[in-house]
């Protein structure tokens, strides 16, 4: 049985690699592109995978969005964590259905969408940011992805304290994660991981040293993910000229109990 679209659902309209549009279907609305427009009314009720034409006759396809596709439709209040980094962070975190997770520095909500898609309806993501604008944008993006019901967003500086505990993992995307280690450690279950994301080696050094000095984090590692796509043509297969190189560093550590003196 073919899965068809309904009003209120988010869909991906794919024209080519430079033209991917994730939109929430609403009757009477129109998706405008430089290759012509497509009425939402035409898309509602079509099976996923259907070919559709723009007003100028350009071929497009109606697809069901994957996690990565929401990056093409989200509003941005800040830089986002790219899928290549988010994927490793989530894998390392060990979270799954029913996990209780913390995230500070939700920004535009790109990582929040990825986390919320993993924890199922039984799980809960507690997202914090000091910017009301960022929270507003993240809330809208999570709603578009159909995942807002799994997330509790709060305006809070987590360096000053957190209102939840017994978390299964915590994700940090703030400029000075070393200043949040104490409060995050209190919120985590023993053995649970902390994942911090920073753009510079200076931040890596300060964060790792603070984790070591805290006495409650072990198994500390730092990773960088470089992803290269290939161009495939007959008798001409080669790496693409451009790639997303350095985006950030991922710091991993596990919460442990302090050694009794």
N, C-alpha and C positions, 0 to 999 in steps of 0.2 A: 504493500500500500504506500502510495506516494505521500510524503509529508508536505502539506501546503501551508502557505503563509497566512497569517491573520492580522487584522488591524491591531496595533499596539505592540507587535513584535519588532525586534531589530533585525534587519537583513543587510547583507553585503551585496552591493551592485558592483560587479567587476567588469570594467571595460578593457583595461590593460594594466601592466605593472605600475604605471604612474597614475592610474585613475581607478582607485578603489574607494568606494563610499559606503560607510556603515550608517544606516539611517533607521529611525523608528517610523514604522508605517502609520500614516494618519490619512484618512480620506480627505480629499480636497487639496492635499499638499503636493508639491512638485519638487523633484530632485533636479537641480540645475547643474550642468557641467559644460566645459568648453566644447564638448562634442554633441551638445543638444540636451534637451530635458526629457525626463521620464515622469509620468504621473504616478503617484502612489496608488491611485485607484486601479491602474493597470497591473500593479505588482501584487495587490491583495488577492489571495485565493489561488495564486500560481504555485505549482510544485517547485520546491528548491531544485536548482540545476537548470531551470528553464532559460532559454535564450529570449532576450527582449531587445527591442530596437529603441534607440533614442529618437527624438523628433527629427534629427537630420539623417536617420537611417544607419547610424553606427551600431554595430553589434555589441551587446552587453549580455551579462549572465547574472541570474539571481541566485545567490548562494547563502547558505546558513553560516553566520559568522563563527569563526573560531576565536579563541582568546586573543590571538595576535591581531585579528581584524578590527577589534575595537579601538586600536591605536589610530585607525584612519578616520574615526568618527568622533573621538573625544575632544572636548575643549581642553586647552592647556593653560594652567595658571603657573606652571613651573616646568623644568625639564623632567622627562620621564625616565624610568628605568626600562631599558630595552628588553625584549623577550629573551635574548641570549643570556642576559644576566639574571633576569627574574626566574628563568627556568632552572638554572643551577641553584639559586638561592632556595627555591621551593623544594627541589630535590634534596638538598642538604638538610633542610629543616625537618624532614620526615613527617610533615603534616598530611592529614587525609580527612576523610569523612568524620565529623564530630569533633575535630580539633578546635581548641580555644586559643586564639592567636592575637598577639598585639602588634601594632604597627605605628611607628611615630614618624611624622613627616610624610603624610599621605599625598601631599601635593595634588597632582591632577587625578590621582586614583588609578594609574595604570597598574602598579603592583597590587593595589587593593583588589582590582578586578581579577587578576591572576590568582591571588590567594583565595578570594571568595569562591571562585569556580572550583577549587579543590576541596573545600571543607564541607560541602553539601549543606542541606538545610538544617542538619543537626548541629553543625559547627557554628562558631561565632568569631567574627573579626572585630576587634576593638581598635579603631583608627583614631589617631590623634594628630593635631596640627595646631600651630599657634596663629594661623591665618584663617580668618572667617571666610575670606574669598576662596582660598584653597579648598576648604571644607565644602563650600557651596558648589564648586566645580566638580569635586570628587563625588559628591552626592548625586549630581546630575548624570555623571558618567556611569556610576554604578547602577542608577535607575535604568539608563539606556541598555545596559548589559543584562538587566533583569536580575541583579544580584544584591540590590540595596537591602532586602529583607534579612540578609545574612550578616549585615555590618552595622555596628554602632559607632557613629562618628562623634567626636567630642573636641571642643576647643580647650587645649590644655598644653602647658609646657611640661613634658614628662620628666625633665631634669629636676623638677620640683616635687614630683610624686606622681604615682599612678593609682587609679581607683579600682583596679582589678588584680587578682592574684591567681596562682595555680595555672598559669598559661603554659601551653605546650611548645610555644616558640615565640620569639619576638624579632621583628624586623625594624631596623633603624636606618632612616635616610635623612639624617640631620647633619649640619655642618660640623658639630663637635660631639660625636658619639661618646667620647671618653668622659664627658660630663654627665652622661645619662646611665653609666654602667651600674652605679649603686642602686638607683631606683628600678632599673630593668631587672637586676638580679633578684630583687625582692619579689617581683611579679612572676618570676619563672619557677616552675616546678624543678626540683633537683634533677639533673641529667638532661634538661631541655636546652635546646640551642638558641643562641643569639646570632643573628645575621645582620651585619652592618655594611652599608654601601657608601663608599666615599670616592671622590674623583682624583685625589692627589696622594702621593707617597708620604707627604708630611702628615696627613691625617691618618694614614695607615700606621705610621710609627707611633703617634700619640695614642691611638686607640689600642694597639696591641700591648704597648707598655702598661697602659692603664688596666687592661684585662689581666695581665700577669700580676700586677701589684694588688689587684682587688682580693686575691686569695680565694675567689669562688668561681673562677673560670679556668678550664683546662682544655686540652685538645684544640689548641688555637692554630688556625691556618689562614693564609691569605691567597686569594685566587684572582686571576684576570682572564677573561674569556675573549678570544679573538675569533671572529666568524668571517669566513670567506666564501662567497657564492661563486659558482662557475657559469660561464656562458657556453652553451652547447649549440653548435651549428655543425652541419655535415663537414667532416674533415677539418674542423676548426674548434676544438674544445680547449678552453683556457680559462684561467681565473678572470673574473670581471675586473675591469680597470679600477673601479672604485669599490671600497669596502668600508663597513663600519669597524674601525679599529678600536682604539682605546675609548672606553666609555666610563669605566669606573673599576674600583677594586672591591672585592667581596671578602669580608672578614667573618670567619666562622669560629665560634667557641661554644663550649658546653658548660652549663651551670653545675657546680659540684658543691658539696657541703664542706665547710671549713674544717681543717684538721684541728682536733682538740689539743690545746697546749698542755 
